[in-house]
Amino acid sequence: MLKGDIPGLSVSDFIKNVYFRVISVGIVAAILPTISYMYISDQVIQFVITSIIAVISTIISVYFIGCTKIEQLQIRNQVSKFKTRIFCQ
């Protein structure tokens, strides 16, 4: 991406709004799966539990850290529409 490609977007804003959020999500999302991996000895159970925790941890981290308030509102609206379609038929 060249510096002048997107008017009004500085490199520092891009780094803050994209890279910082991605790195933060990655670090936070990795904490619980790493802990479960270290403390569960049975390999099959370890794989299943760690995978479930990783998916849940990633979803929560992306929602609260990686999304802006507007994106969170859009997600809530989509989830609400989905729940209405599923449970009201």
N, C-alpha and C positions, 0 to 999 in steps of 0.2 A: 504494500500500500504506500503510495507516494504521499508526501506531506500535504500537498495542496489538493488532494483528490476530493475531500469532503469539506466544504466551506463551513466555518464555525466550529470545527472540532479540532482542538489542540491535541498535541501528542500527550501532554500531561493528563488531560481529561480522559483520553482513551485508555491510558495506562491505569488510571484510578478506577474508571468505570468498568473496564473489562478484565485486565490482568489481575488486579487486586482482588476482584470478586471471584475469579476462577481459582486463584491460588488459595484464597480463604475457604472456599467451598471444598476444595480438595483436601486441605489439612483437617478441617472440622469433620468432614464426612469419613475420614480414615481412622479417626480416634477409636470409636466403638468397635468397628470390625477388627482392628488390631488387637484390642484388649480381649475380645472373644476368641480370637485366633490363638493368643498366648495361653489362655487358661482352659481351653477345652482340649482334652487329650485324644479322644476317639476321633479318627480322621473323617469318617462319614458324617458323624454328628457335627464335628467342627466345620466341615464344608457347608452343610445345610444351614446351620445357625449363623455362621459368619456371612454367608450369602444373603440371607434374609435381613440381617442387621445392616449389611452394606447397602442394600437397596433402600431400606427405610431411612437410614442415616443420610444417604445421598439426596433422596427426595426432600427431606426436611431441611437439609443444608441449602440446597438449591432454592427452595421456596423462601427461607428466611434471610439468607445471606446473598444469594445470587440474583434474586429478583428485586426490582424496584417496587414501590408501593402500587404503582399503576399495574404492573405485571401481576402482582399478587391479587389485585382486584379482578383482573381478567381471568385468572386461574379459578378464583372462588366462583365467579359467574359461570364459567364453563362446567365446573364440578356441580354447581347447583342445577344447571340445565340437565346434566347427565343424570343426576339423582331423580329429578322430576320425570324424565323419560323412563327410567327403570322402574321406579316405585309407583307411579301413577297410571300404569297401563293395566 
